Amino acid sequence: MPKIKKIHYTPDFKKSYERLPKNTRKIVDRKDALFRENPFHPSLNTHKLKGPLKDLWSFYITISYRILFEFLNRNEVIFYDVGTHDIYK
């Protein structure tokens, strides 16, 4: 898979990001950089969702936090939200 060249951040993502604890935001920033290099890096556990969110994907920030996103094409994505499993609702 090629590197991610462009990530679009929704207003919901930006709002959720700002609400995260500072230490968690630092982890999000590191995982974002890793995702840009290799969206399927094993430590991200990138996976396609099922059910009502079947068009979306998710990857791990920590055991509790995830980023919800969609591939627009091979090197461009939209980050919809970041948070606990509640973002899937």
BELLIN-V367682 format. One record per run of one state. SS is the DSSP state (hx for helix, st for strand, lp for the rest). FROM is the first residue (numbers start at 1). TO is the last residue. If there is no record, write none. Layout:
ss->SS from->FROM to->TO
ss->SS from->FROM to->TO
This chain:
ss->lp from->1 to->5
ss->st from->6 to->9
ss->lp from->10 to->10
ss->hx from->11 to->19
ss->lp from->20 to->21
ss->hx from->22 to->37
ss->lp from->38 to->41
ss->hx from->42 to->44
ss->lp from->45 to->46
ss->st from->47 to->48
ss->lp from->49 to->50
ss->hx from->51 to->53
ss->lp from->54 to->56
ss->st from->57 to->60
ss->lp from->61 to->65
ss->st from->66 to->73
ss->lp from->74 to->75
ss->st from->76 to->83
ss->lp from->84 to->84
ss->hx from->85 to->88
ss->lp from->89 to->89
